[in-house]
Amino acid sequence: MLTSLHVKNLALMEETEVEFGEGLNILTGETGAGKSLLIGSVNLALGGKFEREMLRKGAESALVELVFTGNERVRGKLEELELEQSEDGTVAISRKISVGKNVYRINGETVTAKQVKELAELLIDIHGQHEHQSLLHKKKHMEILDAYCGGKLAKEAEAVAVAYRECRELERSLEEEAMDEEAKAREQALARFELQEIEQAHLVPGEDEELEQRYRIMVNGKRITENLSESYQYTGSDFEGGAGGALSRALRALRNVSGLDGRLGELEGELAEIDNLLADYNRDLAQYMEDCEFDDEEYAAVEERLNLLNRLKEKYGKTLEAVIAYGEGRQKLLDKLEDYDAYIEGLNRRLAAARANLEESCGRLSKIRRKHAAVLTKQLKEALVNLNFATVEFEIAIDRAKTVTAKGYDDVEFLISTNPGEGVRALSQVASGGELSRIMLAIKTVLAGRDDIDTLIFDEIDTGISGRTAWRVSEQLDTVAHAHQVLCITHLPQIAAMADRHFVIEKSSTQDNTITDIRLLEEEESLGELARLLGSDTLTPAALSNARDMRLQAAAHKSHSK
């Protein structure tokens, strides 16, 4: 359940915090007051697109924070995402927005937009103002049916997707491998030449690095030799004034007196260790200088080998390991081309088997859809009757599509008839805007009964309806609100009268500032807002009496439906 919304510096909202409750939360307000800001701010917190003009004038950043109560599924998702869980079980999602920068947090921990969206799918379902228009597209019909099927469909749907990808990969392989005899001969000739060039080089992984180091020493040989010889002299014993001779003399002098004091013995040991280290250094240095010796023939051989290796790397890979792997690939290509017809025949057999598997998987998926479509049809028809479609006929047609996709071979379409004696037809041919709104509400109502999402938001679900139909919509919303928290933005008094909590969205202006705010109404204030929605410019006794009558009618429904 969404318990609170905190917004700062977003559009006309300077700073506001709203606490929502269980049941039906209704939001009303004058046209232009900013009712869409509620949906906009919630969407922003959950990863929606941010436009520069949404930032309040003069502000450097905006903040939106939502606080939800959690449940077992939400706690499991937090654990899966490796995020901290709050002590009281609530989930706080926030987004701080500035130009060019977004910071998302869940329970105070910085996260990605993707993580927020994953978690939000378990917390809230938002029906925007124009979402019902998506019912005009058959793609949406399959999405709704699959959502209704739930987990029973997920396993088969994944199997179909895997089988479809396998078929497409094999089809692409056959397309790419198609070649005539002349093309095959060219491929073989090129592969043989490249493989021969790589094999004749007798490559050893890491050889190039060793040769480059050796070559670097050779190129700098004179400079290295001169400096090492000088170092050898100054640290040896043969050169007058060298460190080795001086150290030996110092050690002999210390040994003459080391027996007189234990501390002098320790100093003698330290100096002897230094003398040994220097002697070891001189031997290592002499060996290194010996290894540096080379002739012109060896230099030329190293240079030629390096040129060969570098040429092969330029042609076949950035490293010797890559060149070797390329050669192995050439060998596999030659093996394939040697018996090309058998290879293609094998691909065709695999494709035939993959297509048969895809057909079977699509059949199992279609069976699940058809089974659930029958139940969904019945439930949607009942929900539509409750929404004042008195003589409605509703069907879910499932036919075989012309092509198979990753979603199977089903073509799903919702069909409806709202007049007696007329056959069912596509929604796009029959339904008006108001009817589409009610159909979407019926769908949301039925789906809400099958998932664990606690909060549903409806932004002007009442488009194109009035009178008795508006009452039926309000009753349906109240029914949904028995099991879910519902937030509904409306301009109809029939729906507002059904509120468990009634909020008003107001806009106030001064000479240089405009602010939109949301506040909870007390009962008398709610009656006044209902009177305004009924069309009364002033709160006359008659207008308030009409508003009270509507509240009583709503209360009677609530009492009867419990």
C-alpha positions in Angstrom: 0.0 0.0 0.0 1.2 3.5 -0.8 1.2 5.3 2.5 2.8 8.6 1.6 3.9 10.8 -1.3 6.5 13.6 -0.8 7.1 16.0 -3.7 9.5 19.0 -3.8 10.1 21.5 -6.6 8.2 19.6 -9.2 6.3 21.7 -11.7 3.8 23.8 -9.7 4.5 21.9 -6.5 6.8 23.7 -4.1 6.7 21.1 -1.4 3.9 18.9 -0.4 3.4 15.6 1.5 0.3 13.4 1.3 -0.6 10.4 3.4 -3.0 8.0 1.8 -5.1 5.3 3.5 -6.7 2.0 2.7 -9.7 1.6 0.5 -10.8 4.2 -2.1 -8.7 7.4 -2.1 -10.3 10.0 -4.4 -8.6 13.1 -5.7 -10.6 16.0 -7.3 -9.9 19.6 -8.3 -10.6 22.4 -10.7 -9.5 22.0 -14.3 -5.9 23.2 -14.5 -5.2 22.7 -10.8 -2.6 20.1 -11.7 -4.4 16.8 -11.0 -2.1 15.0 -13.5 0.9 16.0 -11.3 0.0 13.1 -8.9 0.4 10.5 -11.6 3.4 12.4 -13.0 5.2 12.5 -9.7 4.6 8.8 -9.0 5.7 7.9 -12.5 8.9 10.0 -12.0 9.8 8.3 -8.8 9.4 4.9 -10.5 11.6 5.7 -13.4 9.4 7.8 -15.7 10.9 10.2 -18.3 11.9 13.6 -16.9 11.5 16.7 -19.0 13.4 19.9 -18.2 10.2 22.0 -17.9 9.0 19.7 -15.1 11.5 21.3 -12.7 10.0 24.1 -10.8 11.1 27.5 -12.0 14.2 28.7 -10.1 14.9 25.3 -8.5 18.1 23.4 -9.1 16.7 20.0 -8.2 13.4 18.2 -7.5 12.6 15.3 -5.2 9.9 12.7 -5.2 9.6 10.1 -2.5 7.1 7.2 -2.1 6.6 5.1 1.0 4.9 1.7 0.7 4.1 -1.0 3.2 5.8 -4.2 2.1 4.7 -7.9 1.8 6.4 -11.2 1.4 6.9 -10.8 -2.3 8.4 -7.4 -1.9 10.7 -8.6 0.8 11.8 -11.4 -1.5 12.5 -9.0 -4.3 14.6 -6.7 -2.0 16.6 -9.8 -1.0 17.0 -10.7 -4.7 18.2 -7.2 -5.5 20.6 -7.4 -2.4 19.0 -4.3 -0.9 18.6 -3.4 2.8 15.2 -4.1 4.4 13.8 -1.5 6.8 13.0 -2.5 10.4 9.3 -1.7 10.1 8.9 -3.5 6.7 8.2 -0.3 4.8 9.8 0.5 1.4 10.9 4.0 0.6 11.6 4.8 -3.1 13.0 8.2 -3.9 14.4 10.0 -6.9 16.3 13.3 -6.8 16.3 15.0 -10.2 18.5 17.8 -11.5 19.4 18.7 -15.1 21.6 15.9 -16.4 21.6 13.9 -13.1 19.3 11.4 -11.4 19.8 9.7 -8.1 17.4 6.8 -7.2 17.3 5.3 -3.7 15.5 2.4 -2.1 15.4 2.5 1.7 18.2 5.1 1.5 20.5 2.9 -0.7 21.5 4.3 -4.1 20.1 2.0 -6.9 19.5 2.0 -10.7 16.3 2.9 -12.5 16.1 -0.7 -13.6 16.1 -1.9 -10.0 13.4 0.6 -9.1 11.2 -0.6 -12.0 11.6 -4.2 -11.0 10.5 -3.5 -7.5 7.6 -1.2 -8.6 6.0 -4.0 -10.6 5.2 -5.7 -7.3 4.0 -2.5 -5.6 1.7 -0.5 -7.9 -0.3 -0.6 -11.1 -0.9 2.8 -12.8 -3.7 3.4 -15.3 -3.0 6.6 -17.1 -5.5 8.9 -18.8 -5.1 7.4 -22.3 -4.2 3.8 -21.5 -7.6 2.6 -22.5 -6.7 3.6 -26.1 -4.2 0.7 -26.1 -7.2 -1.7 -26.2 -7.6 -0.7 -29.9 -4.4 -2.7 -30.6 -4.6 -6.5 -30.6 -1.1 -6.7 -29.2 -2.5 -5.4 -25.9 -5.2 -8.1 -25.9 -2.6 -10.9 -25.8 -0.7 -9.1 -23.0 -3.9 -8.9 -20.9 -4.7 -12.6 -21.5 -1.1 -13.7 -20.7 -1.2 -11.6 -17.5 -4.4 -13.3 -16.5 -2.9 -16.8 -17.2 -0.1 -15.9 -14.7 2.6 -18.3 -13.7 0.9 -21.3 -15.4 1.8 -19.6 -18.7 5.3 -18.4 -17.9 7.1 -21.7 -18.2 5.5 -22.6 -21.6 6.0 -19.0 -22.8 9.7 -19.3 -22.0 9.9 -22.7 -23.8 8.3 -21.1 -26.9 10.7 -18.2 -26.8 13.7 -20.5 -26.6 12.4 -22.7 -29.4 11.7 -19.7 -31.6 15.3 -18.3 -31.0 16.8 -21.7 -31.9 14.8 -21.8 -35.2 15.8 -18.3 -36.1 19.5 -19.0 -35.4 19.4 -22.1 -37.6 17.5 -20.2 -40.4 20.1 -17.5 -40.3 22.9 -20.1 -40.4 21.4 -21.6 -43.5 21.1 -18.2 -45.1 24.6 -17.3 -44.3 26.1 -20.7 -45.3 24.4 -20.7 -48.7 27.0 -20.7 -51.5 27.6 -22.2 -54.9 30.6 -24.3 -56.0 32.6 -21.3 -57.2 32.1 -19.5 -53.9 32.9 -22.6 -51.9 36.2 -23.1 -53.9 37.2 -19.5 -53.1 36.4 -19.9 -49.4 38.5 -23.1 -49.4 41.5 -21.6 -51.2 41.5 -18.6 -48.8 41.1 -20.7 -45.7 44.0 -23.1 -46.8 46.3 -20.1 -47.5 45.6 -18.5 -44.1 45.9 -21.7 -42.2 49.2 -22.6 -43.9 50.6 -19.1 -43.1 49.7 -19.5 -39.4 50.9 -23.1 -39.1 54.2 -22.4 -40.8 54.9 -19.8 -38.2 54.9 -22.5 -35.4 53.4 -19.9 -32.9 54.0 -20.2 -29.2 51.7 -18.2 -26.9 53.7 -15.4 -25.1 56.6 -15.7 -27.5 56.1 -12.2 -28.9 56.4 -10.6 -25.4 59.7 -12.4 -24.7 61.1 -11.4 -28.1 60.0 -7.8 -27.7 61.8 -7.6 -24.4 64.9 -9.2 -25.9 64.7 -6.8 -28.9 64.5 -3.8 -26.6 67.7 -4.9 -24.9 69.4 -5.4 -28.2 68.4 -2.0 -29.5 69.7 -0.3 -26.3 72.7 -2.7 -26.0 75.5 -0.1 -26.0 73.8 2.2 -23.5 72.9 -0.7 -21.2 76.5 -2.2 -21.4 78.2 1.1 -20.6 76.0 1.9 -17.6 76.1 -1.7 -16.2 79.9 -1.8 -16.6 80.2 1.4 -14.6 77.8 0.1 -11.9 79.9 -3.2 -11.8 83.1 -1.3 -11.2 81.8 1.0 -8.5 80.3 -2.0 -6.6 83.1 -4.4 -7.1 86.4 -5.1 -5.4 88.8 -4.7 -8.4 88.3 -1.0 -9.0 90.1 1.4 -6.7 87.6 3.2 -4.6 84.9 0.7 -5.4 82.3 -0.1 -2.8 83.2 -3.8 -2.6 86.8 -3.1 -1.6 85.9 -0.4 0.9 83.3 -2.6 2.5 85.8 -5.5 2.8 88.3 -3.1 4.6 85.6 -1.8 6.9 84.6 -5.4 7.8 88.2 -6.3 8.6 88.6 -3.3 10.8 85.4 -4.2 12.7 86.5 -7.8 13.2 89.6 -6.6 15.1 87.5 -5.3 17.9 84.2 -7.2 17.7 85.2 -9.7 20.4 85.4 -6.9 23.0 81.7 -6.1 23.1 78.6 -8.1 22.2 77.0 -5.1 20.5 80.1 -4.8 18.2 79.5 -8.5 17.3 76.0 -7.6 16.2 77.3 -4.7 14.1 79.8 -7.1 12.5 77.0 -9.4 11.5 75.0 -6.6 9.9 78.0 -5.4 7.9 78.8 -9.0 6.8 75.3 -9.4 5.5 75.7 -6.2 3.5 79.0 -7.5 2.1 77.3 -10.7 1.0 74.4 -8.9 -0.6 76.8 -6.6 -2.5 78.8 -9.7 -3.7 75.5 -11.4 -4.8 74.5 -8.2 -6.7 77.9 -8.2 -8.5 77.5 -11.8 -9.6 74.0 -11.2 -10.9 75.1 -8.1 -12.7 77.9 -10.0 -14.4 75.5 -12.7 -15.5 73.1 -10.1 -16.9 75.9 -8.5 -18.9 76.9 -11.8 -20.2 73.2 -12.5 -21.3 73.2 -9.1 -23.1 75.9 -10.2 -25.4 74.7 -10.9 -29.0 75.9 -10.7 -32.5 74.5 -9.2 -35.7 73.1 -12.5 -36.8 71.1 -13.0 -33.6 69.8 -9.4 -33.8 68.6 -9.9 -37.4 66.9 -13.2 -36.5 65.0 -11.6 -33.5 63.9 -8.6 -35.6 62.7 -10.9 -38.5 60.7 -13.1 -36.1 59.1 -10.1 -34.5 58.1 -8.7 -37.9 56.5 -12.0 -38.8 54.6 -12.2 -35.5 53.4 -8.6 -35.8 52.3 -9.1 -39.4 50.2 -12.1 -38.4 48.7 -10.2 -35.5 47.7 -7.4 -37.8 46.0 -9.8 -40.2 44.4 -12.3 -37.8 44.2 -11.0 -34.2 45.6 -8.6 -31.7 47.4 -11.4 -29.7 49.2 -14.6 -30.6 46.4 -16.5 -28.8 43.9 -14.8 -31.1 45.9 -15.7 -34.2 46.1 -19.3 -33.0 42.3 -19.3 -32.4 41.8 -17.9 -35.9 43.8 -20.7 -37.4 41.7 -23.2 -35.5 38.6 -21.6 -36.9 40.0 -21.8 -40.5 40.7 -25.5 -39.9 37.0 -26.0 -38.8 35.9 -24.2 -41.9 38.0 -26.4 -44.1 36.6 -29.5 -42.4 33.1 -28.2 -43.0 33.7 -27.4 -46.7 35.3 -30.7 -47.3 31.9 -32.3 -46.7 29.7 -29.3 -47.3 26.6 -31.1 -48.5 26.5 -33.3 -45.4 26.9 -30.1 -43.3 24.0 -28.3 -44.9 21.9 -31.5 -44.7 22.6 -31.6 -41.0 21.6 -28.0 -40.5 18.3 -28.7 -42.3 17.6 -31.8 -40.1 18.3 -29.7 -37.0 16.0 -26.9 -38.3 13.2 -29.4 -39.0 13.5 -30.8 -35.5 13.6 -27.3 -34.0 10.4 -26.3 -36.0 8.6 -29.4 -34.8 9.6 -28.6 -31.2 8.4 -25.0 -31.7 5.1 -26.2 -33.1 4.6 -28.5 -30.0 5.6 -25.7 -27.6 3.2 -23.2 -29.4 0.4 -25.8 -29.1 0.9 -26.2 -25.3 1.0 -22.4 -24.9 -2.2 -22.0 -27.0 -4.0 -24.7 -25.0 -3.3 -22.7 -21.8 -4.4 -19.5 -23.4 -7.7 -21.0 -24.6 -8.4 -22.6 -21.3 -8.0 -19.3 -19.4 -9.6 -17.3 -22.1 -12.9 -19.1 -21.4 -12.8 -18.1 -17.7 -11.6 -14.6 -18.4 -14.4 -14.1 -20.9 -17.0 -15.0 -18.3 -15.4 -12.8 -15.6 -15.0 -9.8 -17.9 -18.6 -10.1 -19.1 -19.8 -10.1 -15.5 -17.6 -7.0 -14.7 -18.9 -5.2 -17.8 -22.5 -5.9 -16.7 -21.7 -4.4 -13.4 -20.4 -1.3 -15.3 -23.8 -0.8 -16.9 -23.2 -2.7 -20.1 -26.7 -4.2 -19.8 -26.8 -6.3 -23.0 -23.1 -6.9 -23.6 -21.6 -9.8 -25.4 -17.9 -10.4 -25.0 -15.6 -12.9 -26.6 -11.9 -13.6 -26.8 -11.1 -14.9 -30.2 -7.9 -17.0 -30.5 -7.0 -17.8 -34.1 -3.8 -19.1 -35.7 -1.6 -16.2 -36.9 0.0 -16.2 -40.3 3.4 -16.3 -38.8 5.0 -17.7 -35.6 6.7 -15.3 -33.2 8.5 -15.6 -29.9 5.1 -15.4 -28.3 3.7 -18.4 -30.2 1.3 -18.8 -33.1 -1.8 -17.3 -31.5 -3.6 -14.2 -32.7 -5.7 -12.9 -29.8 -8.4 -10.3 -30.1 -11.2 -9.0 -27.9 -14.6 -8.8 -29.5 -17.7 -7.1 -28.1 -21.3 -6.3 -28.9 -23.1 -3.7 -26.8 -26.4 -3.8 -28.6 -28.9 -6.6 -28.7 -29.0 -8.5 -32.0 -25.6 -7.3 -33.2 -22.8 -9.8 -33.6 -19.5 -9.3 -31.7 -16.9 -7.1 -33.5 -13.5 -5.7 -32.9 -13.3 -3.1 -30.1 -11.9 -0.6 -32.6 -15.1 -0.9 -34.7 -17.6 -0.7 -31.8 -16.4 0.9 -28.6 -16.4 4.6 -27.9 -13.9 6.4 -25.6 -16.2 6.0 -22.6 -16.8 2.4 -23.3 -13.1 1.7 -23.7 -12.6 3.3 -20.3 -15.1 1.0 -18.7 -13.7 -2.1 -20.5 -10.3 -1.2 -19.2 -11.7 -0.8 -15.7 -13.3 -4.2 -16.0 -10.0 -5.7 -17.1 -8.1 -4.0 -14.2 -10.8 -5.3 -11.8 -10.5 -8.9 -12.9 -6.7 -8.9 -13.1 -6.4 -7.2 -9.7 -8.1 -10.2 -8.2 -5.3 -12.5 -9.5 -2.2 -10.6 -8.4 -0.7 -9.4 -5.2 -0.2 -5.7 -6.2 -1.6 -3.7 -3.3 -2.1 -0.3 -5.0 -4.0 0.7 -8.1 -4.0 4.2 -9.5 -6.7 5.3 -12.0 -6.3 8.7 -13.7 -9.7 9.8 -15.0 -11.1 6.3 -15.6 -14.4 8.1 -16.0 -13.7 9.5 -19.5 -16.9 9.8 -21.5 -19.4 8.6 -18.9 -22.1 10.2 -16.7 -25.3 9.5 -14.9 -26.2 5.9 -13.9 -23.1 4.6 -15.6 -20.9 6.8 -13.4 -22.6 5.3 -10.4 -21.8 1.8 -11.6 -18.2 2.8 -12.2 -17.9 4.2 -8.7 -19.5 1.0 -7.3 -17.0 -1.1 -9.2 -14.1 1.0 -7.9 -15.4 0.5 -4.4 -15.5 -3.2 -4.9 -11.9 -3.3 -6.1 -11.0 -1.1 -3.1 -12.2 -3.8 -0.7 -9.1 -5.9 -1.6 -6.7 -3.2 -2.9 -5.8 0.3 -2.1 -7.2 2.5 -5.0 -6.2 6.0 -5.8 -8.5 7.6 -8.4 -8.4 11.0 -10.0 -11.9 12.0 -11.1 -14.1 14.9 -12.1 -17.4 13.0 -11.5 -19.4 13.6 -8.3 -20.8 10.0 -8.4 -17.2 8.6 -8.1 -16.0 11.2 -5.6 -19.0 10.4 -3.3 -17.7 6.9 -2.9 -14.4 8.0 -1.3 -13.1 6.6 1.9 -10.6 9.5 1.9 -11.2 12.5 -0.3 -8.3 14.8 -1.3 -8.5 18.0 -3.2 -5.8 19.4 -5.6 -5.7 23.2 -5.5 -3.8 25.9 -7.3 -3.2 29.2 -5.6 -1.5 32.2 -7.2 0.2 35.5 -6.1 1.6 38.2 -8.2 4.8 36.3 -8.9 4.2 32.7 -7.7 1.8 29.8 -8.4 1.6 26.7 -6.2 -0.3 23.5 -6.5 -1.0 21.5 -3.3 -2.9 18.4 -2.2 -4.8 18.2 1.1 -7.2 15.8 2.8 -10.8 17.0 3.2 -12.9 16.8 6.3 -16.5 15.6 5.8 -18.0 19.1 5.4 -15.3 20.1 3.0 -15.9 17.0 1.0 -19.6 17.8 0.7 -18.6 21.3 -0.6 -16.3 19.8 -3.2 -19.1 17.4 -4.2 -21.4 20.3 -4.6 -18.9 22.0 -6.9 -18.5 18.8 -9.0 -22.4 18.8 -9.3 -22.1 22.2 -11.0 -22.8 24.6 -8.2 -20.9 27.8 -8.2 -22.0 28.6 -4.7 -22.6 26.4 -1.7 -26.4 26.8 -1.5 -28.5 24.6 0.8 -29.9 22.8 -2.2 -26.4 22.0 -3.6 -25.2 20.7 -0.2 -28.4 18.7 0.1 -27.7 17.0 -3.3 -24.1 16.3 -2.1 -25.4 14.7 1.1 -27.8 12.6 -0.9 -25.0 11.3 -3.0 -22.9 10.5 0.1 -25.8 8.6 1.6 -26.3 6.7 -1.6 -22.6 5.8 -1.6 -22.7 4.8 2.0 -25.7 2.5 1.3 -23.7 0.7 -1.4 -20.7 0.3 0.9 -22.9 -1.0 3.7 -24.6 -3.5 1.3 -21.4 -4.7 -0.3 -19.6 -5.5 3.0 
